[in-house]
Amino acid sequence: MLSSNDQKQRTEIELQEAGTEEPSHEPAECRVCGNESGNKIHQAKEMRFGWRNSFDYIECANCGCVAIARIPMDIERYYPTNYYSFHSKESGVRGLASRLRMQAYFGRGFGLGSWLAAHYPRQDLAAIAHMGIPRDCRILDVGCGAGKLLLQLSTVGYKNLTGVDPFVESDLDYGNGVRVKKCSLTDLAHTAKTSWDLIMFHHSFEHIPDQLETLQAVTRLLAPKGSCVIRIPIIGHAWEEYGTDWVQLDPPRHFFLHTEKSLEVLSQKAGLKVISIEHDSYSFQFWGSELYRRGIPMSTAGVPQRFFSAKQLRDFTQKSAELNAARRGDQAVFALSSC
């Protein structure tokens, strides 16, 4: 049996040998709004792990969505065991800092925790805390990986916490109210006998191929007066500036990069309405895209400090705040409810 390092090396070789697809010049229909006229095709390389094989993306001339033209049949290979979402726990000093920051977001922290929340913000925690979700709320996290966020929520008093992710190895039950099921949301919708007060996608919706069916499943699974939160990369200034070097394009793992318009079109088709949009981008949109523009993979040791000065990183942070205020950042939080 191959060691994990040998397997990783073989995967890298196989992906590099896969080469570059020839760009398609056939008319391509947008899978969100159905538009066929004036759409553009872009080629983008896998750069998170530096495998560099290329994929076609279709940019819709109507709704602006940028979507992968063909999802690889072997998409699982692009989520190796060291992919960040498959790790569930933090320990030592990092674990302590995480707990202090959690407590600060949910009204139980002070001092160091508040400082950490201010200087090292967590957009996912901020989005949940802002909603004032009661501790007895039934929460479903879609694309949760090993359940790291759910485990963190359990430390501040949440008890009814479920996650779904088709890429985990097996079902997980942590014994503290946190359960993770190895399935998709559409699979869950066919079997679930309960509903949820909050269904959330924290940078997982862009990884889901059946977008409309998934939001239709949200409609079926939401409790009366329930809410859905979708945090995703979004087309904005960074796409215009960097094009296919935009770090959040992340081929081939990101299937759909929405605009505000395209997400609203999709939500309406599923029987949902967008009730608020808040941009929450940060400096990653600049330093990550600058790395890719230079041909440097995200997996390179020492990023970003190895390649950017403290002043450059501060400037990226300031520019991100300005873009968020202008609704031009490359991430957004969409709050949805049933129509």
Short mmCIF file of the C-alpha atoms (twelve columns), coordinates in Angstrom:
data_MODEL
# 
_entry.id   MODEL 
# 
loop_
_atom_site.group_PDB 
_atom_site.id 
_atom_site.type_symbol 
_atom_site.label_atom_id 
_atom_site.label_alt_id 
_atom_site.label_comp_id 
_atom_site.label_asym_id 
_atom_site.label_seq_id 
_atom_site.Cartn_x 
_atom_site.Cartn_y 
_atom_site.Cartn_z 
_atom_site.pdbx_PDB_model_num 
ATOM 1   C CA . MET A 1   0.000   0.000  0.000   1 
ATOM 2   C CA . LEU A 2   1.300   3.456  -0.881  1 
ATOM 3   C CA . SER A 3   2.136   5.876  1.913   1 
ATOM 4   C CA . SER A 4   0.194   9.147  2.029   1 
ATOM 5   C CA . ASN A 5   3.243   11.013 0.664   1 
ATOM 6   C CA . ASP A 6   3.681   8.505  -2.170  1 
ATOM 7   C CA . GLN A 7   -0.026  8.728  -2.993  1 
ATOM 8   C CA . LYS A 8   0.118   12.541 -3.017  1 
ATOM 9   C CA . GLN A 9   3.157   12.462 -5.317  1 
ATOM 10  C CA . ARG A 10  1.454   10.000 -7.687  1 
ATOM 11  C CA . THR A 11  -1.677  12.165 -7.745  1 
ATOM 12  C CA . GLU A 12  0.400   15.222 -8.634  1 
ATOM 13  C CA . ILE A 13  2.086   13.356 -11.508 1 
ATOM 14  C CA . GLU A 14  -1.236  12.031 -12.826 1 
ATOM 15  C CA . LEU A 15  -2.811  15.487 -12.726 1 
ATOM 16  C CA . GLN A 16  0.139   17.081 -14.487 1 
ATOM 17  C CA . GLU A 17  0.053   14.333 -17.138 1 
ATOM 18  C CA . ALA A 18  -3.646  15.077 -17.672 1 
ATOM 19  C CA . GLY A 19  -2.420  18.161 -19.509 1 
ATOM 20  C CA . THR A 20  -4.437  21.076 -20.749 1 
ATOM 21  C CA . GLU A 21  -7.830  20.766 -22.372 1 
ATOM 22  C CA . GLU A 22  -8.338  22.458 -25.706 1 
ATOM 23  C CA . PRO A 23  -10.695 25.425 -25.238 1 
ATOM 24  C CA . SER A 24  -14.248 24.842 -26.436 1 
ATOM 25  C CA . HIS A 25  -15.582 27.272 -29.015 1 
ATOM 26  C CA . GLU A 26  -19.115 25.889 -29.143 1 
ATOM 27  C CA . PRO A 27  -21.985 28.110 -27.939 1 
ATOM 28  C CA . ALA A 28  -22.304 27.550 -24.189 1 
ATOM 29  C CA . GLU A 29  -25.559 28.005 -22.316 1 
ATOM 30  C CA . CYS A 30  -25.494 29.545 -18.844 1 
ATOM 31  C CA . ARG A 31  -26.716 26.906 -16.372 1 
ATOM 32  C CA . VAL A 32  -28.201 29.595 -14.133 1 
ATOM 33  C CA . CYS A 33  -30.276 31.845 -16.409 1 
ATOM 34  C CA . GLY A 34  -30.177 29.888 -19.688 1 
ATOM 35  C CA . ASN A 35  -28.577 32.675 -21.737 1 
ATOM 36  C CA . GLU A 36  -26.605 31.576 -24.838 1 
ATOM 37  C CA . SER A 37  -25.805 34.909 -26.473 1 
ATOM 38  C CA . GLY A 38  -22.460 36.624 -26.001 1 
ATOM 39  C CA . ASN A 39  -21.047 34.251 -23.382 1 
ATOM 40  C CA . LYS A 40  -17.254 34.042 -23.054 1 
ATOM 41  C CA . ILE A 41  -15.004 31.045 -22.432 1 
ATOM 42  C CA . HIS A 42  -11.931 31.358 -20.189 1 
ATOM 43  C CA . GLN A 43  -9.208  28.841 -19.400 1 
ATOM 44  C CA . ALA A 44  -7.960  28.659 -15.813 1 
ATOM 45  C CA . LYS A 45  -5.301  26.505 -14.154 1 
ATOM 46  C CA . GLU A 46  -5.407  24.583 -10.871 1 
ATOM 47  C CA . MET A 47  -3.036  26.521 -8.611  1 
ATOM 48  C CA . ARG A 48  -3.940  25.699 -5.004  1 
ATOM 49  C CA . PHE A 49  -1.707  22.612 -5.137  1 
ATOM 50  C CA . GLY A 50  0.240   23.715 -8.208  1 
ATOM 51  C CA . TRP A 51  -0.959  20.922 -10.522 1 
ATOM 52  C CA . ARG A 52  -1.566  23.508 -13.277 1 
ATOM 53  C CA . ASN A 53  -3.934  21.514 -15.485 1 
ATOM 54  C CA . SER A 54  -6.514  23.726 -17.184 1 
ATOM 55  C CA . PHE A 55  -10.301 23.943 -17.196 1 
ATOM 56  C CA . ASP A 56  -12.812 25.903 -19.272 1 
ATOM 57  C CA . TYR A 57  -15.101 28.379 -17.491 1 
ATOM 58  C CA . ILE A 58  -18.133 30.056 -19.076 1 
ATOM 59  C CA . GLU A 59  -18.876 33.709 -18.266 1 
ATOM 60  C CA . CYS A 60  -22.544 34.568 -18.832 1 
ATOM 61  C CA . ALA A 61  -23.183 37.824 -20.677 1 
ATOM 62  C CA . ASN A 62  -26.596 38.156 -18.986 1 
ATOM 63  C CA . CYS A 63  -26.396 37.260 -15.290 1 
ATOM 64  C CA . GLY A 64  -22.585 37.422 -15.038 1 
ATOM 65  C CA . CYS A 65  -22.115 33.990 -13.443 1 
ATOM 66  C CA . VAL A 66  -18.781 32.288 -14.194 1 
ATOM 67  C CA . ALA A 67  -19.195 28.489 -14.200 1 
ATOM 68  C CA . ILE A 68  -17.013 25.519 -15.052 1 
ATOM 69  C CA . ALA A 69  -17.895 24.120 -18.476 1 
ATOM 70  C CA . ARG A 70  -17.369 20.447 -17.605 1 
ATOM 71  C CA . ILE A 71  -17.042 19.036 -14.093 1 
ATOM 72  C CA . PRO A 72  -14.247 16.423 -13.980 1 
ATOM 73  C CA . MET A 73  -15.554 12.873 -13.612 1 
ATOM 74  C CA . ASP A 74  -12.851 12.253 -11.004 1 
ATOM 75  C CA . ILE A 75  -13.455 15.424 -8.985  1 
ATOM 76  C CA . GLU A 76  -12.657 13.612 -5.712  1 
ATOM 77  C CA . ARG A 77  -8.972  13.544 -6.599  1 
ATOM 78  C CA . TYR A 78  -8.897  17.347 -6.361  1 
ATOM 79  C CA . TYR A 79  -9.729  17.097 -2.651  1 
ATOM 80  C CA . PRO A 80  -6.629  15.346 -1.241  1 
ATOM 81  C CA . THR A 81  -6.409  14.395 2.420   1 
ATOM 82  C CA . ASN A 82  -4.575  17.625 3.252   1 
ATOM 83  C CA . TYR A 83  -7.464  19.754 1.937   1 
ATOM 84  C CA . TYR A 84  -8.220  22.199 4.743   1 
ATOM 85  C CA . SER A 85  -11.892 21.371 5.438   1 
ATOM 86  C CA . PHE A 86  -11.181 17.740 6.367   1 
ATOM 87  C CA . HIS A 87  -9.532  18.698 9.666   1 
ATOM 88  C CA . SER A 88  -11.913 19.026 12.605  1 
ATOM 89  C CA . LYS A 89  -9.981  20.011 15.700  1 
ATOM 90  C CA . GLU A 90  -7.406  22.550 16.835  1 
ATOM 91  C CA . SER A 91  -5.207  21.929 19.841  1 
ATOM 92  C CA . GLY A 92  -2.596  23.685 21.952  1 
ATOM 93  C CA . VAL A 93  -2.232  27.454 21.742  1 
ATOM 94  C CA . ARG A 94  -4.123  27.594 18.453  1 
ATOM 95  C CA . GLY A 95  -7.040  25.723 20.000  1 
ATOM 96  C CA . LEU A 96  -7.117  28.044 23.016  1 
ATOM 97  C CA . ALA A 97  -7.059  31.122 20.773  1 
ATOM 98  C CA . SER A 98  -9.902  29.683 18.716  1 
ATOM 99  C CA . ARG A 99  -12.037 29.113 21.811  1 
ATOM 100 C CA . LEU A 100 -11.390 32.623 23.143  1 
ATOM 101 C CA . ARG A 101 -12.332 34.142 19.818  1 
ATOM 102 C CA . MET A 102 -15.506 32.026 19.670  1 
ATOM 103 C CA . GLN A 103 -16.541 33.287 23.088  1 
ATOM 104 C CA . ALA A 104 -15.962 36.882 22.029  1 
ATOM 105 C CA . TYR A 105 -18.222 36.539 18.989  1 
ATOM 106 C CA . PHE A 106 -21.032 35.033 21.032  1 
ATOM 107 C CA . GLY A 107 -21.036 37.444 23.973  1 
ATOM 108 C CA . ARG A 108 -19.029 35.450 26.478  1 
ATOM 109 C CA . GLY A 109 -15.553 36.762 25.890  1 
ATOM 110 C CA . PHE A 110 -13.343 39.665 26.850  1 
ATOM 111 C CA . GLY A 111 -9.733  40.771 26.713  1 
ATOM 112 C CA . LEU A 112 -7.636  38.531 24.508  1 
ATOM 113 C CA . GLY A 113 -10.656 36.943 22.793  1 
ATOM 114 C CA . SER A 114 -12.018 40.326 21.751  1 
ATOM 115 C CA . TRP A 115 -8.592  41.357 20.491  1 
ATOM 116 C CA . LEU A 116 -8.320  38.163 18.429  1 
ATOM 117 C CA . ALA A 117 -11.790 38.691 16.953  1 
ATOM 118 C CA . ALA A 118 -10.883 42.261 15.975  1 
ATOM 119 C CA . HIS A 119 -7.463  41.489 14.506  1 
ATOM 120 C CA . TYR A 120 -8.092  37.991 13.111  1 
ATOM 121 C CA . PRO A 121 -11.780 38.085 12.144  1 
ATOM 122 C CA . ARG A 122 -13.791 35.016 11.241  1 
ATOM 123 C CA . GLN A 123 -16.443 35.936 8.705   1 
ATOM 124 C CA . ASP A 124 -18.402 32.719 9.274   1 
ATOM 125 C CA . LEU A 125 -18.685 33.342 13.013  1 
ATOM 126 C CA . ALA A 126 -19.543 36.997 12.456  1 
ATOM 127 C CA . ALA A 127 -22.376 36.052 10.086  1 
ATOM 128 C CA . ILE A 128 -23.921 33.603 12.586  1 
ATOM 129 C CA . ALA A 129 -23.450 35.867 15.604  1 
ATOM 130 C CA . HIS A 130 -24.997 38.804 13.740  1 
ATOM 131 C CA . MET A 131 -28.203 36.802 13.258  1 
ATOM 132 C CA . GLY A 132 -28.645 36.239 16.997  1 
ATOM 133 C CA . ILE A 133 -29.496 32.555 16.551  1 
ATOM 134 C CA . PRO A 134 -30.942 31.055 19.795  1 
ATOM 135 C CA . ARG A 135 -28.929 28.239 21.396  1 
ATOM 136 C CA . ASP A 136 -31.751 25.715 20.892  1 
ATOM 137 C CA . CYS A 137 -31.900 26.451 17.159  1 
ATOM 138 C CA . ARG A 138 -31.607 23.464 14.814  1 
ATOM 139 C CA . ILE A 139 -28.592 24.176 12.604  1 
ATOM 140 C CA . LEU A 140 -27.582 22.354 9.422   1 
ATOM 141 C CA . ASP A 141 -24.150 23.062 7.906   1 
ATOM 142 C CA . VAL A 142 -23.870 22.019 4.249   1 
ATOM 143 C CA . GLY A 143 -20.410 21.048 3.013   1 
ATOM 144 C CA . CYS A 144 -19.103 21.055 6.562   1 
ATOM 145 C CA . GLY A 145 -16.066 18.841 6.043   1 
ATOM 146 C CA . ALA A 146 -15.290 17.068 9.308   1 
ATOM 147 C CA . GLY A 147 -17.556 19.446 11.235  1 
ATOM 148 C CA . LYS A 148 -15.021 21.931 12.583  1 
ATOM 149 C CA . LEU A 149 -17.417 24.901 12.666  1 
ATOM 150 C CA . LEU A 150 -20.164 22.809 14.282  1 
ATOM 151 C CA . LEU A 151 -17.767 21.640 16.980  1 
ATOM 152 C CA . GLN A 152 -16.816 25.246 17.655  1 
ATOM 153 C CA . LEU A 153 -20.483 26.258 17.921  1 
ATOM 154 C CA . SER A 154 -21.024 23.477 20.447  1 
ATOM 155 C CA . THR A 155 -18.482 25.126 22.777  1 
ATOM 156 C CA . VAL A 156 -20.705 28.204 23.131  1 
ATOM 157 C CA . GLY A 157 -23.898 26.342 23.922  1 
ATOM 158 C CA . TYR A 158 -25.437 25.159 20.635  1 
ATOM 159 C CA . LYS A 159 -26.766 21.610 20.969  1 
ATOM 160 C CA . ASN A 160 -28.630 20.579 17.816  1 
ATOM 161 C CA . LEU A 161 -25.917 20.608 15.159  1 
ATOM 162 C CA . THR A 162 -25.906 18.544 11.968  1 
ATOM 163 C CA . GLY A 163 -23.626 18.636 8.968   1 
ATOM 164 C CA . VAL A 164 -23.607 17.016 5.538   1 
ATOM 165 C CA . ASP A 165 -20.631 16.500 3.256   1 
ATOM 166 C CA . PRO A 166 -20.305 13.888 0.480   1 
ATOM 167 C CA . PHE A 167 -16.495 13.905 0.677   1 
ATOM 168 C CA . VAL A 168 -15.970 12.827 4.300   1 
ATOM 169 C CA . GLU A 169 -14.894 9.207  4.704   1 
ATOM 170 C CA . SER A 170 -17.941 8.148  6.750   1 
ATOM 171 C CA . ASP A 171 -20.695 9.407  9.055   1 
ATOM 172 C CA . LEU A 172 -19.414 11.087 12.229  1 
ATOM 173 C CA . ASP A 173 -21.051 11.420 15.655  1 
ATOM 174 C CA . TYR A 174 -19.042 13.382 18.201  1 
ATOM 175 C CA . GLY A 175 -21.442 12.572 21.034  1 
ATOM 176 C CA . ASN A 176 -22.056 16.212 21.982  1 
ATOM 177 C CA . GLY A 177 -24.959 16.981 19.660  1 
ATOM 178 C CA . VAL A 178 -22.670 17.292 16.614  1 
ATOM 179 C CA . ARG A 179 -23.315 14.813 13.794  1 
ATOM 180 C CA . VAL A 180 -21.945 14.759 10.253  1 
ATOM 181 C CA . LYS A 181 -23.596 12.681 7.528   1 
ATOM 182 C CA . LYS A 182 -21.752 11.519 4.434   1 
ATOM 183 C CA . CYS A 183 -24.271 12.684 1.835   1 
ATOM 184 C CA . SER A 184 -25.386 15.681 -0.187  1 
ATOM 185 C CA . LEU A 185 -28.169 18.030 0.842   1 
ATOM 186 C CA . THR A 186 -30.399 16.675 -1.926  1 
ATOM 187 C CA . ASP A 187 -29.868 13.154 -0.559  1 
ATOM 188 C CA . LEU A 188 -30.807 14.358 2.918   1 
ATOM 189 C CA . ALA A 189 -33.965 16.036 1.624   1 
ATOM 190 C CA . HIS A 190 -35.261 12.658 0.431   1 
ATOM 191 C CA . THR A 191 -34.903 10.991 3.847   1 
ATOM 192 C CA . ALA A 192 -35.005 13.682 6.548   1 
ATOM 193 C CA . LYS A 193 -37.957 13.622 8.940   1 
ATOM 194 C CA . THR A 194 -37.098 16.944 10.551  1 
ATOM 195 C CA . SER A 195 -36.563 20.543 9.496   1 
ATOM 196 C CA . TRP A 196 -33.935 23.106 10.381  1 
ATOM 197 C CA . ASP A 197 -34.143 26.682 11.639  1 
ATOM 198 C CA . LEU A 198 -30.852 27.631 10.003  1 
ATOM 199 C CA . ILE A 199 -29.292 26.036 6.936   1 
ATOM 200 C CA . MET A 200 -25.887 27.435 6.135   1 
ATOM 201 C CA . PHE A 201 -23.295 27.162 3.381   1 
ATOM 202 C CA . HIS A 202 -19.916 28.566 4.392   1 
ATOM 203 C CA . HIS A 203 -17.928 28.557 1.168   1 
ATOM 204 C CA . SER A 204 -19.385 25.217 0.143   1 
ATOM 205 C CA . PHE A 205 -22.146 26.261 -2.271  1 
ATOM 206 C CA . GLU A 206 -19.605 27.042 -5.006  1 
ATOM 207 C CA . HIS A 207 -18.479 23.373 -4.825  1 
ATOM 208 C CA . ILE A 208 -21.971 21.985 -5.506  1 
ATOM 209 C CA . PRO A 209 -22.838 20.948 -9.090  1 
ATOM 210 C CA . ASP A 210 -26.637 20.718 -8.745  1 
ATOM 211 C CA . GLN A 211 -27.232 24.297 -7.659  1 
ATOM 212 C CA . LEU A 212 -30.963 24.618 -8.325  1 
ATOM 213 C CA . GLU A 213 -31.775 21.198 -6.873  1 
ATOM 214 C CA . THR A 214 -29.772 22.087 -3.778  1 
ATOM 215 C CA . LEU A 215 -31.710 25.317 -3.169  1 
ATOM 216 C CA . GLN A 216 -34.958 23.457 -3.789  1 
ATOM 217 C CA . ALA A 217 -33.837 21.048 -1.047  1 
ATOM 218 C CA . VAL A 218 -33.257 24.066 1.206   1 
ATOM 219 C CA . THR A 219 -36.849 25.143 0.565   1 
ATOM 220 C CA . ARG A 220 -38.112 21.693 1.599   1 
ATOM 221 C CA . LEU A 221 -35.916 21.430 4.702   1 
ATOM 222 C CA . LEU A 222 -36.335 24.927 6.159   1 
ATOM 223 C CA . ALA A 223 -38.604 25.222 9.188   1 
ATOM 224 C CA . PRO A 224 -41.346 27.870 9.110   1 
ATOM 225 C CA . LYS A 225 -39.644 31.247 9.540   1 
ATOM 226 C CA . GLY A 226 -36.288 29.517 9.026   1 
ATOM 227 C CA . SER A 227 -33.299 31.168 7.372   1 
ATOM 228 C CA . CYS A 228 -30.581 30.150 4.952   1 
ATOM 229 C CA . VAL A 229 -27.133 31.754 4.910   1 
ATOM 230 C CA . ILE A 230 -24.906 31.352 1.863   1 
ATOM 231 C CA . ARG A 231 -21.341 32.666 2.050   1 
ATOM 232 C CA . ILE A 232 -19.613 32.436 -1.319  1 
ATOM 233 C CA . PRO A 233 -16.971 34.009 -3.510  1 
ATOM 234 C CA . ILE A 234 -18.618 36.554 -5.763  1 
ATOM 235 C CA . ILE A 235 -17.730 38.233 -9.030  1 
ATOM 236 C CA . GLY A 236 -16.435 41.733 -8.343  1 
ATOM 237 C CA . HIS A 237 -13.318 43.871 -8.531  1 
ATOM 238 C CA . ALA A 238 -10.863 40.977 -8.103  1 
ATOM 239 C CA . TRP A 239 -12.254 39.096 -11.115 1 
ATOM 240 C CA . GLU A 240 -12.053 42.249 -13.212 1 
ATOM 241 C CA . GLU A 241 -8.469  42.929 -12.109 1 
ATOM 242 C CA . TYR A 242 -7.005  39.406 -12.147 1 
ATOM 243 C CA . GLY A 243 -9.226  37.392 -14.499 1 
ATOM 244 C CA . THR A 244 -8.313  33.699 -14.398 1 
ATOM 245 C CA . ASP A 245 -5.566  34.453 -11.837 1 
ATOM 246 C CA . TRP A 246 -8.292  35.381 -9.326  1 
ATOM 247 C CA . VAL A 247 -7.570  33.148 -6.353  1 
ATOM 248 C CA . GLN A 248 -11.237 32.459 -5.600  1 
ATOM 249 C CA . LEU A 249 -11.855 30.937 -9.033  1 
ATOM 250 C CA . ASP A 250 -10.019 27.854 -7.667  1 
ATOM 251 C CA . PRO A 251 -10.457 25.486 -10.625 1 
ATOM 252 C CA . PRO A 252 -11.786 22.847 -10.751 1 
ATOM 253 C CA . ARG A 253 -13.185 22.799 -7.173  1 
ATOM 254 C CA . HIS A 254 -15.310 25.937 -7.587  1 
ATOM 255 C CA . PHE A 255 -18.064 25.110 -10.086 1 
ATOM 256 C CA . PHE A 256 -20.063 28.362 -9.893  1 
ATOM 257 C CA . LEU A 257 -18.835 31.889 -9.171  1 
ATOM 258 C CA . HIS A 258 -21.986 33.950 -8.777  1 
ATOM 259 C CA . THR A 259 -22.866 37.601 -9.108  1 
ATOM 260 C CA . GLU A 260 -25.555 39.136 -6.908  1 
ATOM 261 C CA . LYS A 261 -27.877 38.915 -9.924  1 
ATOM 262 C CA . SER A 262 -27.218 35.242 -10.701 1 
ATOM 263 C CA . LEU A 263 -27.693 34.133 -7.082  1 
ATOM 264 C CA . GLU A 264 -30.980 36.045 -6.914  1 
ATOM 265 C CA . VAL A 265 -32.151 34.430 -10.189 1 
ATOM 266 C CA . LEU A 266 -31.301 30.968 -8.853  1 
ATOM 267 C CA . SER A 267 -32.921 31.595 -5.472  1 
ATOM 268 C CA . GLN A 268 -36.153 32.788 -7.058  1 
ATOM 269 C CA . LYS A 269 -36.340 29.631 -9.182  1 
ATOM 270 C CA . ALA A 270 -36.064 27.566 -5.984  1 
ATOM 271 C CA . GLY A 271 -38.817 29.424 -4.136  1 
ATOM 272 C CA . LEU A 272 -36.471 31.493 -1.980  1 
ATOM 273 C CA . LYS A 273 -35.916 35.226 -1.706  1 
ATOM 274 C CA . VAL A 274 -32.731 37.113 -0.886  1 
ATOM 275 C CA . ILE A 275 -33.393 39.345 2.117   1 
ATOM 276 C CA . SER A 276 -29.911 40.785 2.604   1 
ATOM 277 C CA . ILE A 277 -26.432 40.831 1.052   1 
ATOM 278 C CA . GLU A 278 -23.268 41.828 2.876   1 
ATOM 279 C CA . HIS A 279 -19.785 41.743 1.380   1 
ATOM 280 C CA . ASP A 280 -17.116 40.214 3.637   1 
ATOM 281 C CA . SER A 281 -14.004 39.935 1.465   1 
ATOM 282 C CA . TYR A 282 -10.539 40.303 2.944   1 
ATOM 283 C CA . SER A 283 -6.895  40.605 1.907   1 
ATOM 284 C CA . PHE A 284 -6.765  37.057 0.488   1 
ATOM 285 C CA . GLN A 285 -8.340  38.311 -2.748  1 
ATOM 286 C CA . PHE A 286 -5.204  40.367 -3.399  1 
ATOM 287 C CA . TRP A 287 -2.281  38.421 -2.023  1 
ATOM 288 C CA . GLY A 288 -3.649  35.091 -3.279  1 
ATOM 289 C CA . SER A 289 -4.313  36.464 -6.756  1 
ATOM 290 C CA . GLU A 290 -0.906  38.165 -6.864  1 
ATOM 291 C CA . LEU A 291 0.701   34.789 -6.092  1 
ATOM 292 C CA . TYR A 292 -1.170  33.102 -8.925  1 
ATOM 293 C CA . ARG A 293 -0.284  35.930 -11.303 1 
ATOM 294 C CA . ARG A 294 3.370   35.165 -10.496 1 
ATOM 295 C CA . GLY A 295 2.806   31.411 -10.966 1 
ATOM 296 C CA . ILE A 296 3.205   30.606 -7.242  1 
ATOM 297 C CA . PRO A 297 0.879   27.883 -5.862  1 
ATOM 298 C CA . MET A 298 -1.078  28.472 -2.653  1 
ATOM 299 C CA . SER A 299 0.589   25.393 -1.138  1 
ATOM 300 C CA . THR A 300 4.000   27.126 -1.217  1 
ATOM 301 C CA . ALA A 301 5.543   27.349 2.239   1 
ATOM 302 C CA . GLY A 302 5.494   30.728 3.951   1 
ATOM 303 C CA . VAL A 303 2.598   32.413 2.126   1 
ATOM 304 C CA . PRO A 304 1.738   35.226 2.358   1 
ATOM 305 C CA . GLN A 305 4.430   36.735 4.636   1 
ATOM 306 C CA . ARG A 306 7.267   35.264 2.579   1 
ATOM 307 C CA . PHE A 307 6.181   37.249 -0.495  1 
ATOM 308 C CA . PHE A 308 4.569   40.423 0.864   1 
ATOM 309 C CA . SER A 309 5.651   43.042 3.377   1 
ATOM 310 C CA . ALA A 310 3.560   43.907 6.423   1 
ATOM 311 C CA . LYS A 311 2.661   47.217 4.767   1 
ATOM 312 C CA . GLN A 312 1.496   45.490 1.590   1 
ATOM 313 C CA . LEU A 313 -0.733  43.165 3.609   1 
ATOM 314 C CA . ARG A 314 -2.172  46.125 5.548   1 
ATOM 315 C CA . ASP A 315 -2.866  47.906 2.265   1 
ATOM 316 C CA . PHE A 316 -4.632  44.801 0.939   1 
ATOM 317 C CA . THR A 317 -6.781  44.732 4.077   1 
ATOM 318 C CA . GLN A 318 -7.663  48.419 3.739   1 
ATOM 319 C CA . LYS A 319 -8.519  48.053 0.059   1 
ATOM 320 C CA . SER A 320 -10.720 45.051 0.878   1 
ATOM 321 C CA . ALA A 321 -12.672 47.079 3.443   1 
ATOM 322 C CA . GLU A 322 -13.225 49.819 0.869   1 
ATOM 323 C CA . LEU A 323 -14.449 47.306 -1.708  1 
ATOM 324 C CA . ASN A 324 -16.833 45.741 0.818   1 
ATOM 325 C CA . ALA A 325 -18.337 49.144 1.552   1 
ATOM 326 C CA . ALA A 326 -18.835 49.661 -2.196  1 
ATOM 327 C CA . ARG A 327 -20.266 46.115 -2.623  1 
ATOM 328 C CA . ARG A 328 -17.332 45.211 -4.866  1 
ATOM 329 C CA . GLY A 329 -15.525 42.686 -2.664  1 
ATOM 330 C CA . ASP A 330 -14.961 39.114 -3.816  1 
ATOM 331 C CA . GLN A 331 -16.991 37.445 -1.032  1 
ATOM 332 C CA . ALA A 332 -20.545 37.995 0.145   1 
ATOM 333 C CA . VAL A 333 -23.043 36.704 2.691   1 
ATOM 334 C CA . PHE A 334 -26.540 36.112 1.315   1 
ATOM 335 C CA . ALA A 335 -29.416 35.683 3.765   1 
ATOM 336 C CA . LEU A 336 -32.422 33.907 2.260   1 
ATOM 337 C CA . SER A 337 -35.895 32.920 3.408   1 
ATOM 338 C CA . SER A 338 -38.833 31.121 1.874   1 
ATOM 339 C CA . CYS A 339 -41.001 33.218 -0.451  1 
# 
